[in-house]
Amino acid sequence: MICNFCNKESLEHVYTPINSGIDLEIYICKNCGLVQSTYDIRAYETSNLPTTGEFKNLICDAAYSEVRVGKQQMVKYVKQAFDNLNIEFKESPKILDMKSARGDFALFALDYFNIKSIDCIEEDDYITTTYNNNPRINIHQEKYYTLQDKDYDLIYSCHTLEHYQNPSKYLTWIRDHLTDNGMFYIDVPNIENIDHNYNIDEFFYDKHLFYYDFETLKNYILNLGFELIYYNVTPQNIGILFKKLNVRGSYIKNQYSNNKQLIGSYKNNIKQNRDKISKVGKKLNKIFKPNEINVIFGCGRPLDAFITYGKLDLSNFEFLIDDFLSKITNKLYNLDLINSNKLIKVDKVLMLIKHPTQELINKFPGNPEIIYLSDLLTNE
């Protein structure tokens, strides 16, 4: 086995994800620290076939459910980068969105950069229905490496790199299709998101084949011939803006020890928390009573963990709240699913967001009792 970034035969097995549908196994490179996977290629390709986009359920384990709402949350970060830097492109810059999904960045970019059109790569028809008739958006449904006849002033890659079987090939293609001094904005999930005590849903799941920390990703792209212009790292997310140069760097910082320790702590934490969930679920079924107006805020994979492993009784809840899932469905687990802008006064809230902001908490009118995921796991 050879590392995709450094090409060394130095991979060490560190983790087996829970209930993978593709026999996913997690390895770490002892030479550079990149966290990567092996899997059953036939099972992966079957699971990666185009879908209708019907949203059926969420899965808290490694087997992946077809949800795809993450990109909606990330546009604010690229806007923040360009607002802070006040970068001026030439008139009508050429821009490419590497996986446009529901078009959130493409629609933003048309106005923000004042461009006549934008190119997008998105292979799945169903996910482009809200913007595929926009005359200013050119959607390419083929693989990225088939587009060979254009160079771009800005290439945007949001929560895409982790899905590719060969990220080094992907990043090299991007470099080769940027104009001189062209800009590259990349956004990936942050593996350091697992460095907390509240893991109940599997971080290493089937559609993610590579897992990045800031230093490893940054240094690899710098070595391809880029200059770092801006970055924003949150617990969940790594966003970096680069500029293409004609000179390659030589940046090395081995994250092997850090990432191995991180994954080791995660393994112990998720096991302990899964053991706690059955007890926590029984408590919640007593705390939330059917004669009250009770709601759940945050309806992603942690909710499925409480239902699957904690036997959470959803009949005790009036409705569900999730600002991103509510854009693709108004029902989940046979309960109404709404946006937080439509909140009414409620009695109790089960807050399943791992890192809720005060802004989210303040959205509730009145003074409801809020039960936090962190408290449930800490106090058990």
Secondary structure as UniProt FT lines:
FT   TURN            4..6
FT   STRAND          11..15
FT   TURN            18..19
FT   STRAND          25..29
FT   TURN            30..32
FT   STRAND          35..38
FT   HELIX           41..47
FT   HELIX           70..73
FT   HELIX           75..85
FT   STRAND          95..97
FT   TURN            101..102
FT   HELIX           104..112
FT   TURN            113..114
FT   STRAND          118..121
FT   HELIX           125..128
FT   TURN            129..133
FT   TURN            135..136
FT   STRAND          137..140
FT   HELIX           144..146
FT   STRAND          152..158
FT   HELIX           161..163
FT   HELIX           167..176
FT   STRAND          178..190
FT   HELIX           191..194
FT   TURN            206..207
FT   STRAND          210..212
FT   HELIX           214..223
FT   TURN            224..225
FT   STRAND          226..233
FT   STRAND          237..244
FT   HELIX           256..287
FT   TURN            290..291
FT   STRAND          294..297
FT   HELIX           301..310
FT   HELIX           314..316
FT   STRAND          319..321
FT   TURN            323..324
FT   HELIX           325..327
FT   STRAND          331..332
FT   TURN            333..334
FT   STRAND          335..338
FT   HELIX           340..342
FT   STRAND          348..351
FT   HELIX           358..361
FT   TURN            362..363
FT   STRAND          369..372
FT   HELIX           373..379
//
